[in-house]
Amino acid sequence: IAVVIASRVSRPLRRLRAQLGQVAEGRFDPLPLPRCNDEVRDLAVSANRMAEMLEGYERQVRKAEQVRIVGHLVRGIAHQLRNAATGAQMALDIHRDECPQGQRSESLEVAARQLALIEKYLQKFLSIDARSPRTAATVDFCELVNGLAPLLQPTAKHMAVEMEIVTPAEPMLV
């Protein structure tokens, strides 16, 4: 009788030990629960709950690591883009000094505005924090369109397209 009772207790405990060994190796499959409603079953339920929690923690750690790696990559790319934009701005400034039209050149002004826009977007991009909440802002749509028109007109002119911008006098808030 003692051998039977000992085997009924030791067999589920061996299975539980093996399952906990798998959890320690990173495999979080739930342990089949013993038929008997006893302390060994309670221990198996606790082990399954622990394995489930550890699996969730592991997912969170992996997600955080992915976000960290992507952030590092993005900052590196943004840095390279900023270096290229700075080089282009310096070349533009030198050309502006050498150009006969100088400060009055429309194409040089468009290029300067585009480079300033790139810098502005890079600043916004670098200031984004994945953990910070996004906030909505009210924007005057007419002001936005009127601000973009000078950036688009050289392209339209180059493509022989006449661009006409008509906006209402009152603001259109979006």
Wavefront OBJ file of the C-alpha trace (Angstrom):
o trace
v 0.000 0.000 0.000
v 2.842 2.384 0.823
v 4.449 1.728 -2.585
v 1.162 2.449 -4.393
v 0.598 5.655 -2.434
v 4.212 6.743 -2.960
v 3.984 6.109 -6.720
v 0.682 8.035 -6.935
v 2.434 11.041 -5.388
v 5.886 10.691 -6.940
v 4.726 10.180 -10.561
v 2.853 13.542 -10.765
v 5.724 15.227 -8.929
v 8.215 13.881 -11.506
v 6.000 15.202 -14.316
v 5.752 18.541 -12.536
v 9.543 18.659 -12.091
v 10.020 17.888 -15.808
v 7.521 20.605 -16.753
v 9.245 23.149 -14.542
v 12.520 22.181 -16.202
v 10.935 23.020 -19.578
v 9.714 26.359 -18.192
v 13.271 27.072 -17.061
v 14.417 26.417 -20.667
v 11.839 28.861 -22.053
v 9.069 26.458 -23.102
v 5.860 27.539 -21.438
v 3.444 24.763 -22.392
v 0.888 24.130 -19.647
v 1.249 21.015 -17.544
v -1.604 18.501 -17.768
v -3.363 18.542 -14.424
v -3.515 15.375 -12.310
v -6.952 13.780 -11.924
v -6.847 13.854 -8.161
v -7.859 17.085 -6.521
v -5.003 17.320 -4.046
v -1.923 19.368 -3.189
v -0.044 18.084 -6.243
v -2.859 19.358 -8.492
v -2.758 22.723 -6.690
v 0.988 22.837 -7.282
v 0.491 22.025 -10.988
v -2.139 24.799 -11.297
v 0.321 27.258 -9.708
v 3.111 26.076 -12.033
v 0.843 26.604 -15.077
v -0.077 30.085 -13.866
v 3.619 30.875 -13.341
v 4.476 29.584 -16.839
v 1.719 31.752 -18.341
v 2.984 34.833 -16.516
v 6.586 34.160 -17.547
v 5.491 33.760 -21.163
v 3.763 37.154 -20.966
v 6.862 38.753 -19.439
v 9.024 37.256 -22.158
v 6.729 38.718 -24.851
v 6.918 42.133 -23.185
v 10.711 41.999 -23.013
v 10.976 40.977 -26.675
v 8.593 43.755 -27.728
v 10.557 46.330 -25.711
v 13.806 45.089 -27.272
v 12.326 45.363 -30.764
v 11.165 48.923 -30.075
v 14.619 49.785 -28.705
v 16.371 48.352 -31.779
v 14.019 50.109 -34.202
v 14.506 53.380 -32.304
v 18.271 52.992 -32.509
v 18.060 52.290 -36.237
v 15.735 55.239 -36.833
v 18.014 57.628 -34.939
v 20.966 56.436 -37.035
v 19.085 56.968 -40.292
v 17.833 60.380 -39.143
v 21.398 61.363 -38.245
v 22.621 60.392 -41.722
v 19.747 62.285 -43.354
v 20.512 65.344 -41.247
v 24.189 65.193 -42.298
v 23.163 64.989 -45.961
v 20.693 67.878 -45.574
v 23.355 69.979 -43.842
v 25.787 69.293 -46.697
v 23.130 70.238 -49.235
v 22.351 73.448 -47.301
v 26.039 74.392 -47.255
v 26.336 73.753 -51.000
v 23.181 75.799 -51.577
v 24.569 78.707 -49.534
v 27.834 78.627 -51.496
v 25.928 78.504 -54.796
v 23.681 81.368 -53.683
v 26.791 83.513 -53.060
v 28.193 82.629 -56.496
v 24.904 82.809 -58.422
v 24.334 86.036 -60.412
v 20.706 86.171 -59.230
v 21.866 85.487 -55.655
v 19.196 86.034 -53.053
v 16.468 86.633 -55.665
v 16.622 83.171 -57.250
v 13.241 81.467 -56.911
v 14.671 77.977 -57.409
v 17.289 78.561 -54.690
v 14.564 79.786 -52.343
v 12.479 76.680 -53.038
v 15.502 74.462 -52.365
v 16.203 76.317 -49.116
v 12.567 75.935 -48.001
v 12.658 72.229 -48.854
v 15.832 71.736 -46.808
v 14.305 73.668 -43.903
v 11.236 71.430 -44.170
v 13.429 68.321 -44.113
v 15.153 69.605 -40.972
v 11.780 70.353 -39.349
v 10.503 66.850 -40.124
v 13.710 65.274 -38.843
v 13.362 67.239 -35.597
v 9.760 66.035 -35.188
v 10.765 62.510 -36.088
v 13.571 62.430 -33.560
v 11.362 63.860 -30.826
v 8.762 61.111 -31.185
v 8.696 58.848 -28.174
v 6.776 55.597 -28.637
v 5.601 55.782 -25.019
v 4.270 59.355 -25.198
v 0.581 59.846 -25.961
v -0.372 61.432 -29.254
v -2.238 64.720 -29.080
v -4.451 66.265 -31.709
v -3.857 69.851 -32.775
v -6.148 72.260 -34.597
v -4.752 73.459 -37.916
v -6.034 76.117 -40.303
v -6.381 74.186 -43.562
v -6.229 77.383 -45.673
v -2.964 78.399 -44.001
v -1.578 74.917 -44.598
v -2.489 74.989 -48.309
v -1.107 78.493 -48.755
v 2.129 77.425 -47.041
v 2.518 74.385 -49.286
v 1.708 76.158 -52.562
v 5.154 77.807 -52.958
v 6.788 74.417 -52.472
v 4.651 72.816 -55.182
v 4.668 75.617 -57.756
v 8.192 74.953 -59.133
v 7.259 71.322 -59.781
v 4.011 72.370 -61.442
v 5.880 74.962 -63.524
v 8.465 72.373 -64.540
v 5.663 70.039 -65.672
v 3.925 72.892 -67.550
v 0.935 72.775 -65.222
v -0.723 76.004 -64.169
v -1.514 75.875 -60.488
v -4.252 78.048 -59.052
v -4.942 78.064 -55.310
v -8.295 79.420 -54.156
v -9.022 79.355 -50.444
v -11.818 81.026 -48.512
v -11.050 84.183 -46.558
v -12.223 82.715 -43.256
v -10.194 79.981 -41.574
v -11.062 76.318 -42.117
v -10.039 74.668 -38.865
v -9.389 70.922 -38.936
l 1 2 3 4 5 6 7 8 9 10 11 12 13 14 15 16 17 18 19 20 21 22 23 24 25 26 27 28 29 30 31 32 33 34 35 36 37 38 39 40 41 42 43 44 45 46 47 48 49 50 51 52 53 54 55 56 57 58 59 60 61 62 63 64 65 66 67 68 69 70 71 72 73 74 75 76 77 78 79 80 81 82 83 84 85 86 87 88 89 90 91 92 93 94 95 96 97 98 99 100 101 102 103 104 105 106 107 108 109 110 111 112 113 114 115 116 117 118 119 120 121 122 123 124 125 126 127 128 129 130 131 132 133 134 135 136 137 138 139 140 141 142 143 144 145 146 147 148 149 150 151 152 153 154 155 156 157 158 159 160 161 162 163 164 165 166 167 168 169 170 171 172 173 174
